Structure formats: structure tokens, C-alpha cells
Amino acid sequence: MNKLLFLLSFLITTPAFSQQRIKANQADVESVDAIITALYDVISGPAGQERDWDRLRSLFTREARLMNVYQNQDGLTGMLTMTVEDYIKRVERPFQEKGFFERELSRQTDQ
């Protein structure tokens, strides 16, 4: 449930189609589905695998914020808001040490 809430809040942030710090691969940003696929490709991988953080950066505007919705030990819902750089700093080491694979439960894209 927490992963789903994180993903949903991740997706409502602003994917970049203009004013990017790093030029995106056109195939990565040609549709909402392509952006999500590129996101999963960057963040998922086994322990020891280097992530392409520049590719992740290219998917978002400078002002984008990532929101992690979670439930604490007392059962209360909280939200952590991060810049893309904050997210990278937060997950880089654990992803490198333990690995991480995002698993999509479902997707419906309406445009």
C-alpha cells in the first residue's frame, strides 16, 4: 500500500517536457507511459548496480517535487516532500547496498 501511495504521489509531480537541466532522451518523454517506464528503469535494479541519476533528473523540471505518502508506527498518515536531488540523496545508498525493484500493480492512463 505504501509503495502504491508513493507511486501515485510520484506521478502527480511535474514530468518535464521543457526547461530541463539535462536533455532527456526523446523516447523517455514522448508520453506519460514512456516517462513512467523510464522512471522504473532508472530506479529498479539489484544491489551494486549504478543508477543513471542524470536520466532520472531529465524526466523532471527543476521545480518538481516528489511526495512520499506513508503511514507511521502509530498508524497516522504523513507526507515527505522532496526535490529530485533530495530523493537521489535519500535512496542512492540503500539502492546500491540492497537493491530495489519497483513493481507496478496497475496503470490507467487517461489523456
Gaussian input, Z-matrix of N, CA and C with variables (Angstrom, degrees):
# hf/3-21g

backbone

0 1
 N
 C     1     B1
 C     2     B2     1     A1
 N     3     B3     2     A2     1     D1
 C     4     B4     3     A3     2     D2
 C     5     B5     4     A4     3     D3
 N     6     B6     5     A5     4     D4
 C     7     B7     6     A6     5     D5
 C     8     B8     7     A7     6     D6
 N     9     B9     8     A8     7     D7
 C    10    B10     9     A9     8     D8
 C    11    B11    10    A10     9     D9
 N    12    B12    11    A11    10    D10
 C    13    B13    12    A12    11    D11
 C    14    B14    13    A13    12    D12
 N    15    B15    14    A14    13    D13
 C    16    B16    15    A15    14    D14
 C    17    B17    16    A16    15    D15
 N    18    B18    17    A17    16    D16
 C    19    B19    18    A18    17    D17
 C    20    B20    19    A19    18    D18
 N    21    B21    20    A20    19    D19
 C    22    B22    21    A21    20    D20
 C    23    B23    22    A22    21    D21
 N    24    B24    23    A23    22    D22
 C    25    B25    24    A24    23    D23
 C    26    B26    25    A25    24    D24
 N    27    B27    26    A26    25    D25
 C    28    B28    27    A27    26    D26
 C    29    B29    28    A28    27    D27
 N    30    B30    29    A29    28    D28
 C    31    B31    30    A30    29    D29
 C    32    B32    31    A31    30    D30
 N    33    B33    32    A32    31    D31
 C    34    B34    33    A33    32    D32
 C    35    B35    34    A34    33    D33
 N    36    B36    35    A35    34    D34
 C    37    B37    36    A36    35    D35
 C    38    B38    37    A37    36    D36
 N    39    B39    38    A38    37    D37
 C    40    B40    39    A39    38    D38
 C    41    B41    40    A40    39    D39
 N    42    B42    41    A41    40    D40
 C    43    B43    42    A42    41    D41
 C    44    B44    43    A43    42    D42
 N    45    B45    44    A44    43    D43
 C    46    B46    45    A45    44    D44
 C    47    B47    46    A46    45    D45
 N    48    B48    47    A47    46    D46
 C    49    B49    48    A48    47    D47
 C    50    B50    49    A49    48    D48
 N    51    B51    50    A50    49    D49
 C    52    B52    51    A51    50    D50
 C    53    B53    52    A52    51    D51
 N    54    B54    53    A53    52    D52
 C    55    B55    54    A54    53    D53
 C    56    B56    55    A55    54    D54
 N    57    B57    56    A56    55    D55
 C    58    B58    57    A57    56    D56
 C    59    B59    58    A58    57    D57
 N    60    B60    59    A59    58    D58
 C    61    B61    60    A60    59    D59
 C    62    B62    61    A61    60    D60
 N    63    B63    62    A62    61    D61
 C    64    B64    63    A63    62    D62
 C    65    B65    64    A64    63    D63
 N    66    B66    65    A65    64    D64
 C    67    B67    66    A66    65    D65
 C    68    B68    67    A67    66    D66
 N    69    B69    68    A68    67    D67
 C    70    B70    69    A69    68    D68
 C    71    B71    70    A70    69    D69
 N    72    B72    71    A71    70    D70
 C    73    B73    72    A72    71    D71
 C    74    B74    73    A73    72    D72
 N    75    B75    74    A74    73    D73
 C    76    B76    75    A75    74    D74
 C    77    B77    76    A76    75    D75
 N    78    B78    77    A77    76    D76
 C    79    B79    78    A78    77    D77
 C    80    B80    79    A79    78    D78
 N    81    B81    80    A80    79    D79
 C    82    B82    81    A81    80    D80
 C    83    B83    82    A82    81    D81
 N    84    B84    83    A83    82    D82
 C    85    B85    84    A84    83    D83
 C    86    B86    85    A85    84    D84
 N    87    B87    86    A86    85    D85
 C    88    B88    87    A87    86    D86
 C    89    B89    88    A88    87    D87
 N    90    B90    89    A89    88    D88
 C    91    B91    90    A90    89    D89
 C    92    B92    91    A91    90    D90
 N    93    B93    92    A92    91    D91
 C    94    B94    93    A93    92    D92
 C    95    B95    94    A94    93    D93
 N    96    B96    95    A95    94    D94
 C    97    B97    96    A96    95    D95
 C    98    B98    97    A97    96    D96
 N    99    B99    98    A98    97    D97
 C   100   B100    99    A99    98    D98
 C   101   B101   100   A100    99    D99
 N   102   B102   101   A101   100   D100
 C   103   B103   102   A102   101   D101
 C   104   B104   103   A103   102   D102
 N   105   B105   104   A104   103   D103
 C   106   B106   105   A105   104   D104
 C   107   B107   106   A106   105   D105
 N   108   B108   107   A107   106   D106
 C   109   B109   108   A108   107   D107
 C   110   B110   109   A109   108   D108
 N   111   B111   110   A110   109   D109
 C   112   B112   111   A111   110   D110
 C   113   B113   112   A112   111   D111
 N   114   B114   113   A113   112   D112
 C   115   B115   114   A114   113   D113
 C   116   B116   115   A115   114   D114
 N   117   B117   116   A116   115   D115
 C   118   B118   117   A117   116   D116
 C   119   B119   118   A118   117   D117
 N   120   B120   119   A119   118   D118
 C   121   B121   120   A120   119   D119
 C   122   B122   121   A121   120   D120
 N   123   B123   122   A122   121   D121
 C   124   B124   123   A123   122   D122
 C   125   B125   124   A124   123   D123
 N   126   B126   125   A125   124   D124
 C   127   B127   126   A126   125   D125
 C   128   B128   127   A127   126   D126
 N   129   B129   128   A128   127   D127
 C   130   B130   129   A129   128   D128
 C   131   B131   130   A130   129   D129
 N   132   B132   131   A131   130   D130
 C   133   B133   132   A132   131   D131
 C   134   B134   133   A133   132   D132
 N   135   B135   134   A134   133   D133
 C   136   B136   135   A135   134   D134
 C   137   B137   136   A136   135   D135
 N   138   B138   137   A137   136   D136
 C   139   B139   138   A138   137   D137
 C   140   B140   139   A139   138   D138
 N   141   B141   140   A140   139   D139
 C   142   B142   141   A141   140   D140
 C   143   B143   142   A142   141   D141
 N   144   B144   143   A143   142   D142
 C   145   B145   144   A144   143   D143
 C   146   B146   145   A145   144   D144
 N   147   B147   146   A146   145   D145
 C   148   B148   147   A147   146   D146
 C   149   B149   148   A148   147   D147
 N   150   B150   149   A149   148   D148
 C   151   B151   150   A150   149   D149
 C   152   B152   151   A151   150   D150
 N   153   B153   152   A152   151   D151
 C   154   B154   153   A153   152   D152
 C   155   B155   154   A154   153   D153
 N   156   B156   155   A155   154   D154
 C   157   B157   156   A156   155   D155
 C   158   B158   157   A157   156   D156
 N   159   B159   158   A158   157   D157
 C   160   B160   159   A159   158   D158
 C   161   B161   160   A160   159   D159
 N   162   B162   161   A161   160   D160
 C   163   B163   162   A162   161   D161
 C   164   B164   163   A163   162   D162
 N   165   B165   164   A164   163   D163
 C   166   B166   165   A165   164   D164
 C   167   B167   166   A166   165   D165
 N   168   B168   167   A167   166   D166
 C   169   B169   168   A168   167   D167
 C   170   B170   169   A169   168   D168
 N   171   B171   170   A170   169   D169
 C   172   B172   171   A171   170   D170
 C   173   B173   172   A172   171   D171
 N   174   B174   173   A173   172   D172
 C   175   B175   174   A174   173   D173
 C   176   B176   175   A175   174   D174
 N   177   B177   176   A176   175   D175
 C   178   B178   177   A177   176   D176
 C   179   B179   178   A178   177   D177
 N   180   B180   179   A179   178   D178
 C   181   B181   180   A180   179   D179
 C   182   B182   181   A181   180   D180
 N   183   B183   182   A182   181   D181
 C   184   B184   183   A183   182   D182
 C   185   B185   184   A184   183   D183
 N   186   B186   185   A185   184   D184
 C   187   B187   186   A186   185   D185
 C   188   B188   187   A187   186   D186
 N   189   B189   188   A188   187   D187
 C   190   B190   189   A189   188   D188
 C   191   B191   190   A190   189   D189
 N   192   B192   191   A191   190   D190
 C   193   B193   192   A192   191   D191
 C   194   B194   193   A193   192   D192
 N   195   B195   194   A194   193   D193
 C   196   B196   195   A195   194   D194
 C   197   B197   196   A196   195   D195
 N   198   B198   197   A197   196   D196
 C   199   B199   198   A198   197   D197
 C   200   B200   199   A199   198   D198
 N   201   B201   200   A200   199   D199
 C   202   B202   201   A201   200   D200
 C   203   B203   202   A202   201   D201
 N   204   B204   203   A203   202   D202
 C   205   B205   204   A204   203   D203
 C   206   B206   205   A205   204   D204
 N   207   B207   206   A206   205   D205
 C   208   B208   207   A207   206   D206
 C   209   B209   208   A208   207   D207
 N   210   B210   209   A209   208   D208
 C   211   B211   210   A210   209   D209
 C   212   B212   211   A211   210   D210
 N   213   B213   212   A212   211   D211
 C   214   B214   213   A213   212   D212
 C   215   B215   214   A214   213   D213
 N   216   B216   215   A215   214   D214
 C   217   B217   216   A216   215   D215
 C   218   B218   217   A217   216   D216
 N   219   B219   218   A218   217   D217
 C   220   B220   219   A219   218   D218
 C   221   B221   220   A220   219   D219
 N   222   B222   221   A221   220   D220
 C   223   B223   222   A222   221   D221
 C   224   B224   223   A223   222   D222
 N   225   B225   224   A224   223   D223
 C   226   B226   225   A225   224   D224
 C   227   B227   226   A226   225   D225
 N   228   B228   227   A227   226   D226
 C   229   B229   228   A228   227   D227
 C   230   B230   229   A229   228   D228
 N   231   B231   230   A230   229   D229
 C   232   B232   231   A231   230   D230
 C   233   B233   232   A232   231   D231
 N   234   B234   233   A233   232   D232
 C   235   B235   234   A234   233   D233
 C   236   B236   235   A235   234   D234
 N   237   B237   236   A236   235   D235
 C   238   B238   237   A237   236   D236
 C   239   B239   238   A238   237   D237
 N   240   B240   239   A239   238   D238
 C   241   B241   240   A240   239   D239
 C   242   B242   241   A241   240   D240
 N   243   B243   242   A242   241   D241
 C   244   B244   243   A243   242   D242
 C   245   B245   244   A244   243   D243
 N   246   B246   245   A245   244   D244
 C   247   B247   246   A246   245   D245
 C   248   B248   247   A247   246   D246
 N   249   B249   248   A248   247   D247
 C   250   B250   249   A249   248   D248
 C   251   B251   250   A250   249   D249
 N   252   B252   251   A251   250   D250
 C   253   B253   252   A252   251   D251
 C   254   B254   253   A253   252   D252
 N   255   B255   254   A254   253   D253
 C   256   B256   255   A255   254   D254
 C   257   B257   256   A256   255   D255
 N   258   B258   257   A257   256   D256
 C   259   B259   258   A258   257   D257
 C   260   B260   259   A259   258   D258
 N   261   B261   260   A260   259   D259
 C   262   B262   261   A261   260   D260
 C   263   B263   262   A262   261   D261
 N   264   B264   263   A263   262   D262
 C   265   B265   264   A264   263   D263
 C   266   B266   265   A265   264   D264
 N   267   B267   266   A266   265   D265
 C   268   B268   267   A267   266   D266
 C   269   B269   268   A268   267   D267
 N   270   B270   269   A269   268   D268
 C   271   B271   270   A270   269   D269
 C   272   B272   271   A271   270   D270
 N   273   B273   272   A272   271   D271
 C   274   B274   273   A273   272   D272
 C   275   B275   274   A274   273   D273
 N   276   B276   275   A275   274   D274
 C   277   B277   276   A276   275   D275
 C   278   B278   277   A277   276   D276
 N   279   B279   278   A278   277   D277
 C   280   B280   279   A279   278   D278
 C   281   B281   280   A280   279   D279
 N   282   B282   281   A281   280   D280
 C   283   B283   282   A282   281   D281
 C   284   B284   283   A283   282   D282
 N   285   B285   284   A284   283   D283
 C   286   B286   285   A285   284   D284
 C   287   B287   286   A286   285   D285
 N   288   B288   287   A287   286   D286
 C   289   B289   288   A288   287   D287
 C   290   B290   289   A289   288   D288
 N   291   B291   290   A290   289   D289
 C   292   B292   291   A291   290   D290
 C   293   B293   292   A292   291   D291
 N   294   B294   293   A293   292   D292
 C   295   B295   294   A294   293   D293
 C   296   B296   295   A295   294   D294
 N   297   B297   296   A296   295   D295
 C   298   B298   297   A297   296   D296
 C   299   B299   298   A298   297   D297
 N   300   B300   299   A299   298   D298
 C   301   B301   300   A300   299   D299
 C   302   B302   301   A301   300   D300
 N   303   B303   302   A302   301   D301
 C   304   B304   303   A303   302   D302
 C   305   B305   304   A304   303   D303
 N   306   B306   305   A305   304   D304
 C   307   B307   306   A306   305   D305
 C   308   B308   307   A307   306   D306
 N   309   B309   308   A308   307   D307
 C   310   B310   309   A309   308   D308
 C   311   B311   310   A310   309   D309
 N   312   B312   311   A311   310   D310
 C   313   B313   312   A312   311   D311
 C   314   B314   313   A313   312   D312
 N   315   B315   314   A314   313   D313
 C   316   B316   315   A315   314   D314
 C   317   B317   316   A316   315   D315
 N   318   B318   317   A317   316   D316
 C   319   B319   318   A318   317   D317
 C   320   B320   319   A319   318   D318
 N   321   B321   320   A320   319   D319
 C   322   B322   321   A321   320   D320
 C   323   B323   322   A322   321   D321
 N   324   B324   323   A323   322   D322
 C   325   B325   324   A324   323   D323
 C   326   B326   325   A325   324   D324
 N   327   B327   326   A326   325   D325
 C   328   B328   327   A327   326   D326
 C   329   B329   328   A328   327   D327
 N   330   B330   329   A329   328   D328
 C   331   B331   330   A330   329   D329
 C   332   B332   331   A331   330   D330

   B1=1.4527
   B2=1.5168
   B3=1.3634
   B4=1.4577
   B5=1.5179
   B6=1.3475
   B7=1.4630
   B8=1.5187
   B9=1.3299
   B10=1.4511
   B11=1.5225
   B12=1.3178
   B13=1.4614
   B14=1.5193
   B15=1.3484
   B16=1.4605
   B17=1.5174
   B18=1.3176
   B19=1.4558
   B20=1.5176
   B21=1.3187
   B22=1.4556
   B23=1.5182
   B24=1.3237
   B25=1.4593
   B26=1.5237
   B27=1.3307
   B28=1.4587
   B29=1.5239
   B30=1.3146
   B31=1.4541
   B32=1.5181
   B33=1.3316
   B34=1.4579
   B35=1.5164
   B36=1.3303
   B37=1.4524
   B38=1.5147
   B39=1.3042
   B40=1.4516
   B41=1.5148
   B42=1.3303
   B43=1.4570
   B44=1.5256
   B45=1.2881
   B46=1.4548
   B47=1.5141
   B48=1.3112
   B49=1.4477
   B50=1.5189
   B51=1.3429
   B52=1.4555
   B53=1.5218
   B54=1.3246
   B55=1.4632
   B56=1.5210
   B57=1.3089
   B58=1.4482
   B59=1.5121
   B60=1.3270
   B61=1.4573
   B62=1.5156
   B63=1.3144
   B64=1.4578
   B65=1.5161
   B66=1.3109
   B67=1.4622
   B68=1.5252
   B69=1.3111
   B70=1.4622
   B71=1.5174
   B72=1.3143
   B73=1.4506
   B74=1.5258
   B75=1.3131
   B76=1.4725
   B77=1.5171
   B78=1.3220
   B79=1.4681
   B80=1.5283
   B81=1.3365
   B82=1.4685
   B83=1.5220
   B84=1.3208
   B85=1.4667
   B86=1.5230
   B87=1.3231
   B88=1.4633
   B89=1.5293
   B90=1.3225
   B91=1.4697
   B92=1.5207
   B93=1.3238
   B94=1.4618
   B95=1.5239
   B96=1.3287
   B97=1.4650
   B98=1.5276
   B99=1.3205
   B100=1.4677
   B101=1.5285
   B102=1.3284
   B103=1.4649
   B104=1.5303
   B105=1.3152
   B106=1.4628
   B107=1.5268
   B108=1.3210
   B109=1.4665
   B110=1.5231
   B111=1.3335
   B112=1.4692
   B113=1.5236
   B114=1.3272
   B115=1.4618
   B116=1.5198
   B117=1.3324
   B118=1.4653
   B119=1.5221
   B120=1.3265
   B121=1.4556
   B122=1.5310
   B123=1.3216
   B124=1.4620
   B125=1.5186
   B126=1.3136
   B127=1.4682
   B128=1.5205
   B129=1.3204
   B130=1.4652
   B131=1.5220
   B132=1.3262
   B133=1.4582
   B134=1.5142
   B135=1.3196
   B136=1.4637
   B137=1.5286
   B138=1.3196
   B139=1.4693
   B140=1.5241
   B141=1.3119
   B142=1.4593
   B143=1.5143
   B144=1.3217
   B145=1.4652
   B146=1.5225
   B147=1.3136
   B148=1.4651
   B149=1.5271
   B150=1.3077
   B151=1.4601
   B152=1.5289
   B153=1.3156
   B154=1.4633
   B155=1.5310
   B156=1.3280
   B157=1.4587
   B158=1.5183
   B159=1.3270
   B160=1.4634
   B161=1.5263
   B162=1.3091
   B163=1.4679
   B164=1.5212
   B165=1.3252
   B166=1.4645
   B167=1.5281
   B168=1.3287
   B169=1.4648
   B170=1.5249
   B171=1.3237
   B172=1.4695
   B173=1.5246
   B174=1.3100
   B175=1.4624
   B176=1.5248
   B177=1.3227
   B178=1.4607
   B179=1.5224
   B180=1.3252
   B181=1.4545
   B182=1.5207
   B183=1.3032
   B184=1.4732
   B185=1.5165
   B186=1.3170
   B187=1.4653
   B188=1.5296
   B189=1.3200
   B190=1.4644
   B191=1.5204
   B192=1.2981
   B193=1.4523
   B194=1.5131
   B195=1.3041
   B196=1.4595
   B197=1.5173
   B198=1.3155
   B199=1.4510
   B200=1.5170
   B201=1.3085
   B202=1.4597
   B203=1.5241
   B204=1.3198
   B205=1.4698
   B206=1.5157
   B207=1.3166
   B208=1.4657
   B209=1.5202
   B210=1.3162
   B211=1.4548
   B212=1.5234
   B213=1.3389
   B214=1.4665
   B215=1.5368
   B216=1.3199
   B217=1.4636
   B218=1.5202
   B219=1.3344
   B220=1.4665
   B221=1.5248
   B222=1.3319
   B223=1.4518
   B224=1.5171
   B225=1.3259
   B226=1.4593
   B227=1.5250
   B228=1.3109
   B229=1.4528
   B230=1.5218
   B231=1.3229
   B232=1.4507
   B233=1.5154
   B234=1.3313
   B235=1.4545
   B236=1.5243
   B237=1.3092
   B238=1.4505
   B239=1.5266
   B240=1.3224
   B241=1.4578
   B242=1.5155
   B243=1.3446
   B244=1.4675
   B245=1.5219
   B246=1.3228
   B247=1.4566
   B248=1.5278
   B249=1.3109
   B250=1.4602
   B251=1.5280
   B252=1.3324
   B253=1.4705
   B254=1.5173
   B255=1.3340
   B256=1.4702
   B257=1.5342
   B258=1.3268
   B259=1.4672
   B260=1.5267
   B261=1.3320
   B262=1.4665
   B263=1.5289
   B264=1.3186
   B265=1.4695
   B266=1.5281
   B267=1.3113
   B268=1.4640
   B269=1.5335
   B270=1.3310
   B271=1.4672
   B272=1.5262
   B273=1.3103
   B274=1.4628
   B275=1.5340
   B276=1.2987
   B277=1.4648
   B278=1.5384
   B279=1.3484
   B280=1.4673
   B281=1.5378
   B282=1.3160
   B283=1.4622
   B284=1.5207
   B285=1.3282
   B286=1.4640
   B287=1.5350
   B288=1.3186
   B289=1.4617
   B290=1.5331
   B291=1.3247
   B292=1.4640
   B293=1.5261
   B294=1.3129
   B295=1.4576
   B296=1.5196
   B297=1.3051
   B298=1.4596
   B299=1.5257
   B300=1.3238
   B301=1.4559
   B302=1.5185
   B303=1.3080
   B304=1.4649
   B305=1.5175
   B306=1.3069
   B307=1.4610
   B308=1.5170
   B309=1.2964
   B310=1.4618
   B311=1.5105
   B312=1.3158
   B313=1.4610
   B314=1.5209
   B315=1.3122
   B316=1.4665
   B317=1.5216
   B318=1.3175
   B319=1.4689
   B320=1.5156
   B321=1.3194
   B322=1.4524
   B323=1.5159
   B324=1.3025
   B325=1.4552
   B326=1.5154
   B327=1.3147
   B328=1.4651
   B329=1.5081
   B330=1.3134
   B331=1.4721
   B332=1.4999
   A1=110.73
   A2=117.38
   A3=120.13
   A4=111.65
   A5=116.82
   A6=120.34
   A7=110.31
   A8=116.65
   A9=120.71
   A10=110.64
   A11=116.70
   A12=119.59
   A13=111.37
   A14=116.30
   A15=120.07
   A16=109.97
   A17=117.17
   A18=120.81
   A19=110.83
   A20=117.13
   A21=119.61
   A22=111.83
   A23=116.65
   A24=118.48
   A25=110.96
   A26=116.50
   A27=121.85
   A28=110.00
   A29=115.94
   A30=121.00
   A31=113.62
   A32=117.73
   A33=118.43
   A34=112.52
   A35=116.60
   A36=119.43
   A37=108.53
   A38=117.03
   A39=121.39
   A40=112.99
   A41=118.76
   A42=119.54
   A43=109.53
   A44=115.55
   A45=120.35
   A46=112.52
   A47=114.89
   A48=121.00
   A49=109.03
   A50=117.82
   A51=121.30
   A52=108.88
   A53=115.84
   A54=123.72
   A55=112.75
   A56=115.81
   A57=119.69
   A58=110.06
   A59=115.77
   A60=120.64
   A61=110.34
   A62=116.16
   A63=122.67
   A64=106.40
   A65=116.17
   A66=119.74
   A67=110.22
   A68=115.20
   A69=121.06
   A70=110.54
   A71=114.35
   A72=120.80
   A73=105.99
   A74=117.81
   A75=121.13
   A76=112.18
   A77=117.13
   A78=120.43
   A79=111.67
   A80=117.58
   A81=121.73
   A82=112.64
   A83=118.05
   A84=120.70
   A85=113.33
   A86=117.36
   A87=119.07
   A88=112.97
   A89=117.04
   A90=121.04
   A91=108.73
   A92=115.59
   A93=120.50
   A94=109.62
   A95=116.81
   A96=120.40
   A97=111.48
   A98=117.68
   A99=120.97
   A100=111.25
   A101=116.66
   A102=120.67
   A103=109.86
   A104=117.02
   A105=120.83
   A106=110.29
   A107=116.54
   A108=120.69
   A109=110.82
   A110=116.91
   A111=120.71
   A112=110.62
   A113=116.97
   A114=121.45
   A115=110.65
   A116=117.25
   A117=120.98
   A118=111.17
   A119=116.40
   A120=120.95
   A121=110.89
   A122=117.18
   A123=120.94
   A124=111.82
   A125=117.78
   A126=119.36
   A127=113.61
   A128=118.29
   A129=120.91
   A130=111.50
   A131=115.54
   A132=120.14
   A133=111.54
   A134=115.98
   A135=120.67
   A136=111.48
   A137=115.49
   A138=121.07
   A139=108.19
   A140=115.42
   A141=120.73
   A142=114.69
   A143=117.80
   A144=120.42
   A145=110.23
   A146=115.95
   A147=120.90
   A148=109.07
   A149=116.70
   A150=121.17
   A151=109.02
   A152=116.23
   A153=122.03
   A154=107.96
   A155=115.05
   A156=119.87
   A157=112.30
   A158=118.62
   A159=119.74
   A160=110.99
   A161=116.47
   A162=119.41
   A163=109.97
   A164=117.70
   A165=120.46
   A166=110.00
   A167=116.52
   A168=120.40
   A169=111.72
   A170=116.17
   A171=120.19
   A172=113.01
   A173=117.87
   A174=121.72
   A175=113.16
   A176=117.65
   A177=121.87
   A178=112.14
   A179=116.14
   A180=120.51
   A181=108.68
   A182=116.14
   A183=120.78
   A184=111.91
   A185=116.71
   A186=121.14
   A187=113.37
   A188=117.67
   A189=120.79
   A190=111.43
   A191=115.79
   A192=122.55
   A193=108.77
   A194=115.86
   A195=122.67
   A196=107.28
   A197=116.38
   A198=120.33
   A199=110.20
   A200=115.28
   A201=121.88
   A202=107.37
   A203=115.78
   A204=121.25
   A205=107.07
   A206=115.83
   A207=120.12
   A208=110.41
   A209=114.57
   A210=121.06
   A211=106.99
   A212=116.77
   A213=119.59
   A214=111.01
   A215=116.04
   A216=121.22
   A217=113.60
   A218=115.95
   A219=120.08
   A220=112.38
   A221=116.43
   A222=120.57
   A223=114.11
   A224=116.55
   A225=120.07
   A226=109.96
   A227=115.74
   A228=120.97
   A229=109.60
   A230=115.23
   A231=121.12
   A232=109.81
   A233=115.89
   A234=119.77
   A235=108.84
   A236=115.47
   A237=122.90
   A238=107.30
   A239=117.44
   A240=122.37
   A241=108.69
   A242=115.63
   A243=120.88
   A244=110.56
   A245=115.59
   A246=119.82
   A247=107.26
   A248=117.05
   A249=120.21
   A250=109.21
   A251=116.92
   A252=120.74
   A253=111.48
   A254=117.46
   A255=121.09
   A256=110.26
   A257=116.06
   A258=120.35
   A259=110.24
   A260=116.52
   A261=120.16
   A262=110.24
   A263=116.97
   A264=120.19
   A265=111.36
   A266=116.30
   A267=120.90
   A268=112.71
   A269=117.68
   A270=120.18
   A271=114.99
   A272=118.10
   A273=120.44
   A274=112.49
   A275=117.15
   A276=120.75
   A277=112.88
   A278=118.47
   A279=118.06
   A280=112.82
   A281=117.46
   A282=119.62
   A283=110.25
   A284=116.87
   A285=121.62
   A286=110.43
   A287=116.51
   A288=120.91
   A289=113.88
   A290=116.82
   A291=120.15
   A292=114.13
   A293=116.24
   A294=119.61
   A295=110.01
   A296=115.58
   A297=120.79
   A298=107.86
   A299=115.84
   A300=120.83
   A301=108.43
   A302=116.11
   A303=120.84
   A304=107.65
   A305=115.36
   A306=120.72
   A307=108.31
   A308=115.21
   A309=120.49
   A310=109.92
   A311=115.68
   A312=120.31
   A313=111.51
   A314=116.12
   A315=120.27
   A316=108.26
   A317=114.42
   A318=119.73
   A319=108.97
   A320=114.33
   A321=120.81
   A322=106.08
   A323=116.64
   A324=121.33
   A325=109.16
   A326=116.28
   A327=122.08
   A328=108.29
   A329=115.99
   A330=119.24
   A331=110.57
   D1=-44.13
   D2=-179.95
   D3=-62.06
   D4=-39.41
   D5=179.23
   D6=-64.16
   D7=-39.79
   D8=178.99
   D9=-64.53
   D10=-45.17
   D11=178.30
   D12=-62.63
   D13=-39.23
   D14=177.35
   D15=-62.69
   D16=-46.54
   D17=-179.23
   D18=-61.42
   D19=-45.95
   D20=179.96
   D21=-61.09
   D22=-42.09
   D23=179.14
   D24=-71.37
   D25=-30.09
   D26=176.42
   D27=-63.65
   D28=-41.59
   D29=-174.91
   D30=-74.83
   D31=-20.96
   D32=179.38
   D33=-85.69
   D34=-1.76
   D35=172.74
   D36=-73.54
   D37=179.09
   D38=-171.39
   D39=-95.17
   D40=98.31
   D41=173.31
   D42=-65.90
   D43=149.87
   D44=-173.08
   D45=-91.01
   D46=130.55
   D47=168.50
   D48=-120.43
   D49=-9.11
   D50=179.12
   D51=-153.95
   D52=166.31
   D53=178.32
   D54=50.67
   D55=52.83
   D56=-179.93
   D57=-93.19
   D58=145.95
   D59=175.26
   D60=-68.53
   D61=-39.47
   D62=-178.87
   D63=-121.83
   D64=131.15
   D65=-178.61
   D66=-64.55
   D67=125.82
   D68=-178.64
   D69=-79.98
   D70=150.62
   D71=168.97
   D72=-65.56
   D73=125.81
   D74=-175.88
   D75=-54.83
   D76=-37.48
   D77=179.51
   D78=-63.99
   D79=-28.32
   D80=-179.76
   D81=-71.94
   D82=-24.65
   D83=-172.84
   D84=-121.78
   D85=17.68
   D86=-177.05
   D87=-76.67
   D88=-14.92
   D89=177.57
   D90=-159.75
   D91=167.44
   D92=176.00
   D93=-60.03
   D94=-43.95
   D95=179.26
   D96=-61.07
   D97=-38.46
   D98=179.04
   D99=-65.73
   D100=-38.48
   D101=178.49
   D102=-64.26
   D103=-44.56
   D104=179.86
   D105=-63.46
   D106=-43.56
   D107=178.84
   D108=-60.95
   D109=-43.84
   D110=178.67
   D111=-63.99
   D112=-40.88
   D113=177.90
   D114=-58.53
   D115=-50.35
   D116=179.07
   D117=-59.95
   D118=-39.94
   D119=-178.45
   D120=-63.35
   D121=-38.78
   D122=-179.51
   D123=-71.40
   D124=-47.99
   D125=-171.08
   D126=-83.31
   D127=-19.65
   D128=-177.27
   D129=-90.25
   D130=138.43
   D131=175.39
   D132=165.63
   D133=164.35
   D134=-178.37
   D135=-74.82
   D136=168.31
   D137=173.90
   D138=-57.11
   D139=141.98
   D140=178.30
   D141=88.51
   D142=-13.51
   D143=-179.91
   D144=-82.27
   D145=126.65
   D146=175.63
   D147=-71.05
   D148=136.30
   D149=176.05
   D150=-93.46
   D151=150.77
   D152=178.40
   D153=-91.33
   D154=81.78
   D155=-175.09
   D156=-66.19
   D157=-28.98
   D158=175.70
   D159=-64.75
   D160=-36.20
   D161=175.97
   D162=-63.97
   D163=-42.01
   D164=176.84
   D165=-60.74
   D166=-47.08
   D167=179.64
   D168=-57.02
   D169=-35.34
   D170=-176.65
   D171=-69.13
   D172=-13.35
   D173=-178.09
   D174=-86.51
   D175=-7.91
   D176=-173.33
   D177=-130.27
   D178=153.63
   D179=170.97
   D180=-75.38
   D181=166.19
   D182=178.97
   D183=-61.33
   D184=-31.16
   D185=-175.89
   D186=-88.04
   D187=-1.73
   D188=-176.42
   D189=-60.71
   D190=146.01
   D191=175.88
   D192=-127.50
   D193=139.03
   D194=176.61
   D195=-103.67
   D196=135.38
   D197=-176.36
   D198=-120.68
   D199=122.44
   D200=178.79
   D201=-104.23
   D202=111.22
   D203=177.06
   D204=-93.97
   D205=129.79
   D206=-174.95
   D207=-142.38
   D208=167.51
   D209=175.27
   D210=-116.59
   D211=125.75
   D212=-177.97
   D213=-82.23
   D214=-178.60
   D215=-176.29
   D216=-61.44
   D217=-24.86
   D218=179.32
   D219=-88.35
   D220=1.45
   D221=179.54
   D222=86.46
   D223=4.05
   D224=179.67
   D225=-85.00
   D226=143.92
   D227=179.48
   D228=-87.92
   D229=135.29
   D230=177.46
   D231=-131.58
   D232=172.52
   D233=178.64
   D234=-141.76
   D235=131.80
   D236=176.12
   D237=-108.79
   D238=121.17
   D239=179.55
   D240=-103.68
   D241=130.16
   D242=-176.06
   D243=-134.93
   D244=151.02
   D245=165.94
   D246=-76.21
   D247=170.50
   D248=176.87
   D249=-61.16
   D250=-40.77
   D251=178.75
   D252=-64.11
   D253=-40.19
   D254=176.55
   D255=-61.21
   D256=-42.65
   D257=179.27
   D258=-60.59
   D259=-47.63
   D260=-179.21
   D261=-59.38
   D262=-46.08
   D263=179.37
   D264=-61.16
   D265=-36.35
   D266=-176.99
   D267=-72.34
   D268=-36.54
   D269=-172.77
   D270=-105.57
   D271=-14.97
   D272=-173.05
   D273=-55.75
   D274=-51.59
   D275=-178.06
   D276=-65.78
   D277=-50.28
   D278=178.88
   D279=-60.96
   D280=-38.87
   D281=178.39
   D282=-63.99
   D283=-40.23
   D284=-179.95
   D285=-66.98
   D286=-41.31
   D287=-176.13
   D288=-79.57
   D289=-39.44
   D290=-172.20
   D291=-113.42
   D292=-16.66
   D293=-173.48
   D294=80.79
   D295=165.68
   D296=179.18
   D297=-164.21
   D298=134.43
   D299=176.27
   D300=-130.63
   D301=118.80
   D302=175.23
   D303=-78.52
   D304=133.01
   D305=179.20
   D306=-121.76
   D307=119.47
   D308=-179.01
   D309=-81.76
   D310=131.97
   D311=179.33
   D312=-89.30
   D313=-35.60
   D314=175.55
   D315=-169.20
   D316=162.00
   D317=178.06
   D318=-148.73
   D319=134.24
   D320=171.82
   D321=-135.16
   D322=119.74
   D323=-178.96
   D324=-111.14
   D325=119.99
   D326=176.12
   D327=-115.23
   D328=126.80
   D329=178.55
   D330=-124.97

